[in-house]
Amino acid sequence: MPFDTGKPEMTAEEFRLLRDFVYGHCGILVRDDMKFVMQRRLWPRLEALGLADFSAYYRYLRFDAQRRAELETAIEALTTHETYFFREPRQLKAFSEEVLPQLERRNARTKRLRIWSAGCSSGEEAYTVAMLLKDSGRFEGWDVEVHGTDISRRVLVAARAGEYGPSALRATPPDKIARYFIHVGPNRVRVRDDVRAWVTFGHHNLQEPDSGQIGSRMDVVFCRNVMIYFDTPARQRVLRLIYDKLVPGGYLLLGHSENLINLSADFELVHLRSDLVYRKPEGGL
């Protein structure tokens, strides 16, 4: 039955079908109280595809030749990608002052460093990490890669472009803006090339370990404010993937509202001076 807006209303059965289909693809859980949110965010897709109702949209996602591209578009519509540079400064301080010196000592022989920004959105976190590596002065001449991944190809395009507006810079110290960005237009900046040279981006579905190219084992994984979209089984799958991708002694940095209670006993909690972080035990496989 249509609203007075003329747009189709999502039935309870349509919501269940679409919710379960999205969950099966990427582990993102749309809560039962978010039916209206899902309906509102997917209305533009029905209009764009000329579909009469959400049942037709569900069939499109299941059977149309363009179903995979449309599923990615739907997931982009259902998730938010709001982030900014130098987010959660206390954790970044611990990373810079305590984690990086350890990594410099541990990898002194190979002079190789790998960091993964999982769920990197439009790239602010990956570039922030690269800037902190530059700031440290410890890794010039090393083989360094900060690899950002996301399930959304749209935000990866923005990440690779490396251009941002004032909202993304709202927590960035002025000296960092002067050092690591160039102005490319009114209220628009681009990350400098020497920072970009350390950063790569790729598509990856955290619920499908083989969906992207993450061949190297990582010294550090940032997975901040990503698992809020998942239920417990999906979170546990992500944590197992991260555990497998970390080197023994490698670090896992979550968002400040996240923890591993009742999710995983594989990681050890490390009390640094500035923050708490997780680490794969040295004896871990």
ZABA-136546 format. One record per atom (N, C-alpha, C): x, y negated, z. Coordinates in steps of 0.001 Angstrom, whole numbers, padded with zeros to 6 digits, always signed. Example, Ala and Ser with C-alpha at 12.3 -4.5 7.8 and 13.67 -1.06 7.14 Angstrom:
+013190+005690+007800+012300+004500+007800+013200+003300+007800+012850+002250+007080+013670+001060+007140+012900-000030+007870
***
This chain:
+000839+001190+000000+000000+000000+000000+000883-001251+000000+000614-002181-000899+001506-003335-000984+001283-004333+000144+002370-005055+000509+002230-006225+001366+001544-007336+000577+001194-008415+001270+000640-009548+000556+001683-010230-000317+002975-009803-000150+004025-010306-001034+003960-009640-002391+003169-008579-002504+003113-007833-003748+004183-006762-003858+005036-006663-002871+006111-005659-002910+005629-004372-002251+006109-003209-002720+005635-001937-002156+006144-001724-000733+005294-001163+000090+005676-000830+001460+006260+000574+001491+007308+000748+002277+007937+002059+002410+007120+002915+003379+006701+004085+002924+005955+004971+003811+006921+005689+004763+006367+006300+005792+007206+007043+006734+007935+008190+006043+007263+008847+005122+007898+009958+004409+009005+009455+003486+008784+008335+002809+009831+007758+001946+011044+007358+002787+010765+006786+003951+011879+006407+004833+012680+007643+005235+011986+008716+005606+012686+009927+006029+013543+010483+004885+012972+010526+003704+013720+011067+002560+014960+010224+002250+014797+008914+002201+015920+008033+001875+016961+008043+002985+016499+008000+004229+017429+008037+005371+018268+009311+005343+017612+010459+005151+018345+011723+005156+019286+011824+003953+018873+011272+002827+019715+011330+001630+020986+010503+001830+020855+009305+002381+022020+008457+002654+022929+009129+003676+022329+009688+004711+023135+010358+005736+023905+011537+005136+023263+012309+004297+023925+013460+003696+025092+013074+002812+025011+011897+002218+026084+011462+001319+027276+010906+002072+027033+010086+003082+028165+009373+003684+028127+009330+005207+027170+009991+005826+027146+010041+007284+026593+008801+007944+026217+007794+007158+025652+006575+007747+024251+006872+008251+024019+006548+009505+022749+006846+010141+021881+005587+010177+020746+005661+009542+019766+004576+009611+018767+004950+010704+018752+004197+011778+017909+004546+012926+016430+004470+012560+015627+005201+013364+014193+005243+013103+013546+003864+013173+014138+002968+013977+013532+001639+014116+013996+000671+013019+014688+001202+012014+015209+000331+010956+014478+000519+009630+013282+001082+009698+012546+001286+008444+012296-000034+007717+011892-001042+008467+011616-002319+007810+012900-002918+007231+014025-002760+007966+015300-003279+007464+015680-002589+006157+015533-001241+006144+015841-000508+004912+014933-000962+003785+013657-001102+004093+012701-001540+003076+013084-002898+002510+013393-003846+003394+013716-005203+002951+014994-005231+002119+015989-004441+002529+017265-004476+001810+017223-003736+000485+016276-002787+000349+016190-002038-000911+015144-002596-001878+014327-003505-001436+013360-004123-002357+014039-004653-003625+015168-005384-003493+015803-005907-004724+016223-004802-005692+016522-003601-005163+016921-002518-006054+015722-002000-006861+014559-001916-006213+013356-001506-006936+013050-002510-008044+013184-003780-007717+012908-004818-008711+013921-004739-009853+015191-004546-009513+016238-004510-010546+016054-003323-011482+015544-002212-010947+015397-000987-011745+013999-000840-012337+013105-001757-011971+011742-001691-012496+010952-000523-011971+011175-000149-010715+010497+000993-010112+009302+000528-009286+008264+001377-009271+006998+000963-008666+007001+001097-007161+007733+002069-006629+007701+002299-005182+008959+003048-004748+009059+003316-003447+010276+003940-002912+010363+005434-003244+009242+006051-003539+009301+007443-004000+010017+007515-005346+009711+006567-006219+010393+006524-007513+011879+006227-007313+012175+005384-006327+013591+005078-006068+014327+006316-005549+013668+007067-004687+014280+008304-004180+014550+009270-005330+013617+009408-006242+013821+010299-007395+014962+009780-008269+015054+008479-008395+016157+007894-009170+017496+008270-008538+017582+008147-007216+018836+008485-006523+019169+009968-006647+018172+010796-006759+018395+012233-006838+018747+012704-008238+018099+012128-009258+018146+012783-010556+018619+011905-011720+018622+010618-011593+018971+009769-012737+020460+009908-013075+020806+009684-014345+022201+009774-014774+023075+008731-014065+022486+007634-013625+023238+006572-012944+023136+006679-011421+022772+007874-010939+022451+007998-009521+023643+007696-008602+024839+008090-008974+025971+007868-008065+026280+006383-007929+026253+005662-009038+026491+004218-008969+025396+003539-008157+024160+003983-008346+023067+003363-007608+023145+003695-006121+023601+004895-005787+023734+005253-004379+024764+004348-003692+025853+004064-004376+026839+003145-003812+026242+001754-003620+025429+001330-004578+024770+000024-004451+023816+000019-003262+023096+001120-003084+022166+001205-001958+022907+001155-000632+024029+001855-000551+024802+001870+000690+025368+000477+000979+025798-000205-000064+026258-001585+000129+025142-002454+000691+023926-002223+000206+022800-003019+000676+022460-002715+002132+022716-001472+002556+022314-001056+003902+023384-001326+004956+024571-001654+004535+025649-001910+005490+026098-003361+005374+026704-003835+006430+027245-005189+006414+028762-005113+006316+029350-006096+005738+030802-006103+005553+031402-007376+006140+030761-007905+007160+031218-009157+007740+032478-008932+008573+033557-009593+008236+034788-009496+008998+035598-010760+008772+036773-010826+009370+037597-012031+009214+039026-011701+009613+039931-012594+009254+041345-012399+009561+041591-012549+011063+042574-011809+011559+043049-011888+012940+041913-011665+013944+041082-010678+013619+039981-010291+014503+040529-009477+015677+040006-009668+016852+040389-008970+018079+041869-009208+018400+042200-010445+018759+043610-010840+018931+044346-010078+020028+043661-009677+021083+044353-008938+022155+044918-007621+021627+044141-006939+020826+044632-005684+020246+045769-005934+019263+045655-006984+018488+046717-007299+017534+048002-007686+018257+047865-008323+019415+049047-008649+020224+049739-007365+020688+048957-006398+021150+049533-005118+021569+050199-004414+020389+049551-004474+019248+050117-003867+018044+051464-004508+017694+051515-005836+017721+052733-006548+017320+053868-006365+018327+053526-006506+019609+054576-006582+020621+054994-005225+021180+054123-004211+021045+054458-002927+021668+054472-001760+020679+053521-001731+019762+053484-000617+018809+054564-000770+017748+054676-001941+017173+055639-002117+016084+057089-001860+016517+057546-002332+017675+058918-001990+018078+059143-000482+018184+058120+000253+018657+058246+001713+018728+058371+002321+017337+057560+001809+016416+057616+002342+015059+058944+002019+014392+059487+000852+014675+060797+000501+014110+061861+001487+014578+061840+001833+015864+062825+002787+016386+062585+004179+015830+061344+004596+015822+061044+005965+015401+061374+006193+013929+061105+005199+013089+061277+005373+011645+062564+004731+011137+063510+004464+012029+064737+003766+011630+065504+004543+010569+065451+005867+010619+066210+006659+009654+065582+006608+008264+064267+006751+008208+063601+006787+006897+063294+005395+006370+063204+004418+007264+062789+003054+006892+061514+003094+006047+060565+003841+006542+059290+004019+005836+058160+003836+006840+057132+003073+006439+056025+002777+007345+054713+002842+006571+053742+003587+007118+052440+003728+006479+051343+003396+007492+050466+002468+007103+049350+002054+007957+048076+002083+007128+047015+002634+007715+045735+002790+007015+044692+001919+007687+044055+001066+006891+042904+000292+007336+041665+000998+006797+041043+001840+007630+039902+002663+007213+038610+001861+007366+037849+001745+006275+036685+000859+006300+037133-000586+006259+037954-000899+005259+038662-002191+005250+037789-003341+004798+036590-003053+004305+035714-004105+003793+036465-004930+002744+036387-006243+002816+036976-007099+001774+038442-007424+002015+039114-006672+002879+040572-006715+002935+041203-007548+004022+040400-008254+004807+040969-009149+005813+041845-008412+006822+041399-007230+007261+042175-006488+008252+043500-006000+007663+043464-005448+006463+044698-004938+005852+045710-006063+005656+045253-007211+005183+046173-008329+004994+046669-008870+006335+045806-008883+007339+046245-009318+008675+047394-008439+009169+047235-007130+009009+048290-006196+009433+049589-006493+008690+049503-006695+007376+050712-006996+006602+051361-008296+007077+050552-009275+007424+051101-010540+007928+051811-010343+009264+051242-009507+010113+051889-009232+011396+053212-008495+011185+053253-007608+010209+054521-006935+009890+055553-007952+009421+055116-008903+008595+056025-009965+008156+056501-010788+009344+055568-011158+010199+055903-011971+011372+056967-011300+012241+056887-009975+012345+057793-009259+013246+059241-009335+012776+059444-009489+011469+060799-009517+010920+061519-008183+011009+060796-007114+011316+061425-005809+011550+061491-004923+010312+060701-005239+009278+060514-004240+008229+060888-004729+006831+061563-005847+006737+062014-006294+005417+063029-005281+004869+062867-004914+003625+063736-003906+003021+063256-002482+003237+062195-002320+004033+061619-000992+004255+060630-000656+003136+060301+000641+003070+059215+001110+002219+057928+001007+003040+057201-000084+002833+056024-000383+003651+054768-000340+002779+053728+000302+003310+052429+000255+002634+051317+000168+003670+050475-000830+003506+049226-000924+004258+048120-000562+003279+047450+000562+003533+046459+001076+002581+045056+000851+003134+044281+000033+002435+042899-000227+002839+041938+000615+002011+040950+001221+002669+039938+002003+001944+038549+001599+002400+037606+001756+001493+036204+001491+001825+035326+002292+000885+034100+002555+001320+033159+003285+000473+032538+002375-000578+032621+001074-000379+032016+000112-001293+033038-000361-002327+032755-000077-003594+033660-000546-004646+033557-002065-004819+032402-002631-004495+032225-004072-004637+033150-004831-003710+033232-004419-002437+034105-005144-001519+035574-004887-001840+035868-003727-002447+037257-003467-002831+037715-004403-003941+036809-004772-004819+037152-005768-005847+037539-007079-005183+036764-007481-004187+037080-008716-003453+038398-008582-002701+038636-007405-002129+039880-007197-001385+041092-007331-002301+041002-006724-003470+042136-006792-004400+042360-008223-004887+041288-008989-005042+041442-010381-005474+042169-011193-004406+041913-010899-003147+042636-011554-002052+042322-013017-001887+041128-013454-002282+040744-014859-002146+039603-014990-001139+039697-016018-000315+038767-016128+000806+038359-017569+001060+037216-017699+001740+036705-019000+002129+036864-019249+003615+036289-020336+004100+036491-020732+005499+036025-019696+006519+034933-018971+006235+034427-018011+007214+035453-016931+007529+036147-016455+006508+037143-015399+006720+038351-015897+007513+038552-017212+007505+039741-017788+008151+039432-018389+009513+038234-018186+010029+037811-018939+011212+038637-018637+012459+039317-017485+012506+040157-017165+013673+041640-017164+013307+041962-017677+012150+043354-017643+011691+044107-018880+012169+045208-018714+012891+045978-019876+013352+046469-020705+012164+046506-022028+012318+046936-022881+011191+048311-022530+010654+049233-022134+011529+050566-021803+011024+050545-020566+010125+049626-019649+010402+049490-018464+009531+048900-018863+008182+047959-019777+008186+047384-020233+006913+048470-020892+006061+049275-021710+006710+050341-022395+005969+051374-021413+005424+051626-020355+006171+052696-019433+005802+052266-018382+004785+051013-017924+004880+050639-016736+004123+049535-016942+003076+049071-018170+002911+048013-018425+001921+048411-019593+001024+047883-019585-000188+047996-020742-001059+046583-021223-001397+046421-022511-001543+045110-023073-001872+044868-022926-003367+043707-022395-003715+043377-022167-005125+042118-022915-005542+041548-023683-004637+040357-024452-004969+039774-025058-003714+038742-025848-003861+038095-026443-002686+037638-025360-001709+038158-025416-000495+037799-024440+000547+038052-022997+000109+039079-022811-000680+039378-021464-001166+040880-021231-001125+041290-020070-000561+042714-019740-000482+042935-018325-001003+044189-018044-001359+044570-016698-001797+045767-016227-000979+045771-014962-000633+046892-014377+000099+048135-014413-000786+049255-014801-000200+050494-014912-000966+050947-013549-001487+051683-013586-002586+052062-012354-003280+052963-011451-002441+053842-012025-001616+054739-011159-000844+053969-010342+000193+052847-010851+000662+051978-010070+001558+051211-009035+000745+050660-009471-000369+049871-008558-001219+050715-007381-001695+052021-007596-001856+052889-006524-002345+052942-005341-001380+052621-005551-000134+052638-004471+000850+051278-003803+001021+050267-004293+000323+048902-003826+000564+048332-003197-000708+047714-002025-000550+046981-001379-001640+045565-001096-001161+044667-000904-002119+043279-000600-001769+042777+000565-002607+041884+001356-002028+041307+002478-002757+039946+002862-002209+039163+003499-003067+037827+003947-002665+037935+005228-001847+037169+005307-000772+037189+006513+000045+035936+006603+000897+035345+007779+000893+034198+008090+001738+034720+008857+002947+034613+008283+004125+035173+008907+005322+034534+010258+005639+033367+010518+005081+032713+011802+005311+033133+012850+004283+033905+012431+003285+034400+013371+002277+035911+013219+002225+036644+014010+002980+038094+013833+003105+038840+013789+001786+038333+014476+000766+039045+014532-000507+038552+013501-001515+037725+012547-001068+037129+011614-002028+038090+010523-002469+039179+010303-001757+040110+009251-002120+041543+009729-002039+042460+008879-002445+043873+009234-002457+044537+008732-001181+044592+009576-000174+045296+009246+001059+046286+010374+001287+047293+010413+000452+048212+011525+000490+049185+011478+001643+049661+010281+001965+050684+010156+002993+050084+010284+004384+050875+010780+005309+050457+010746+006711+050797+009372+007280+049950+008899+008162+049988+007515+008607+050656+007367+009977+051342+006244+010151+051897+005902+011459+050836+005242+012351+049930+004505+011732+048859+003828+012470+047597+003850+011610+046458+004077+012256+045170+003944+011574+044334+002912+012318+043925+001881+011621+042906+000953+012123+041553+001445+011619+040655+001744+012533+039288+002131+012168+038358+001391+013120+038234+000099+012906+037564-000773+013876+036162-001133+013383+035200-000921+014262+033807-001301+013979+033273-000622+012717+033705+000597+012510+033241+001400+011374+032286+002488+011850+032642+003146+012949+031866+004303+013386+030520+003927+013993+030254+002635+014131+028935+002204+014602+027833+002643+013639+028198+002918+012403+027200+003323+011410+026891+004815+011477+027684+005590+012232+027579+007046+012205+026949+007583+013487+026348+008775+013384+025918+009471+014587+027088+010322+015113+026854+011031+016198+027948+011751+016856+028641+012772+015948+027907+013648+015256+028613+014608+014388+029440+013909+013303+028900+012838+012732+029641+012131+011681+030887+011446+012264+030763+010884+013469+031930+010277+014115+033009+011326+014368+032585+012496+014799+033565+013547+015075+034281+013991+013802+033561+014008+012680+034221+014355+011411+035254+013298+011036+034919+012029+011249+035863+010951+010933+037106+011064+011817+036899+011323+013083+038038+011420+014001+038932+012604+013646+038328+013703+013221+039145+014853+012819+039975+014508+011578+039351+013784+010649+040085+013351+009455+041257+012452+009842+041010+011488+010718+042079+010571+011130+043185+011330+011845+042789+012248+012716+043789+013058+013426+044698+013780+012434+044106+014374+011424+044897+015117+010428+045807+014201+009623+045402+012960+009427+046185+012030+008606+047281+011329+009388+047213+011357+010710+048234+010692+011520+049463+011582+011703+050630+010968+011759+051826+011697+012171+051729+011954+013673+052400+012981+014202+052450+013143+015661+053001+011865+016312+052322+011387+017330+052716+010130+017966+052136+008909+017295+051364+009109+016208+050754+007977+015509+049575+007398+016288+049279+006145+016004+048286+005408+016793+046954+005277+016050+045873+005296+016830+044524+005009+016343+044009+003789+017082+043630+002745+016343+043101+001529+016942+041643+001382+016536+040749+001429+017528+039315+001281+017318+038880-000137+017671+037635-000467+017357+037076-001731+017800+036900-001745+019310+036827-002917+019892+036777-003007+021345+035494-002458+021951+034455-002328+021155+033212-001760+021676+033151-000256+021460+034238+000333+020959+034230+001757+020623+035193+002532+021513+034885+003794+021757+035797+004670+022490+035534+006113+022049+036335+007018+022602+036247+008419+022181+035539+009306+023205+034905+008688+024177+034205+009473+025198+033137+010350+024538+033186+011638+024855+032245+012635+024325+032360+012824+022816+033446+012323+022224+033634+012473+020785+034842+013336+020438+035964+013114+021137+037183+013849+020795+038118+013862+021994+038719+015026+022226+039753+015151+023251+041127+015314+022611+041194+015111+021297+042456+015318+020585+043459+014197+020813+042961+012997+021100+043838+011834+021236+044092+011542+022707+045245+010923+022978+045538+010477+024333+045367+008966+024413+044856+008513+025554+044666+007077+025774+045976+006481+026276+046432+005413+025648+047701+004792+025990+047434+003396+026553+047953+003133+027743+047774+001831+028384+048956+000938+028021+048744+000045+027089+049756-000946+026755+049525-002189+027615+050469-003101+027605+050321-004290+028449+049107-005123+028044+048851-005216+026743+047794-006107+026271+046479-005401+025991+046509-004087+025839+045281-003410+025420+045414-001904+025608+044288-001219+025426+044268+000241+025416+044144+000710+023975+044956+001698+023629+044876+002255+022279+044897+003774+022397+044620+004443+021294+044672+005901+021273+045892+006356+020458+046373+007546+020800+047549+008070+020120+047416+009583+019933+047851+010051+018783+047941+011498+018569+049143+012019+019355+048984+013031+020167+050111+013509+020977+051318+013876+020118+052491+013694+020692+053728+013991+019964+053761+015440+019480+053171+016329+020255+053172+017733+019864+052019+018115+018955+051203+017129+018554+050057+017438+017708+050476+017835+016305+049711+018723+015701+050043+019197+014354+049543+018233+013293
***
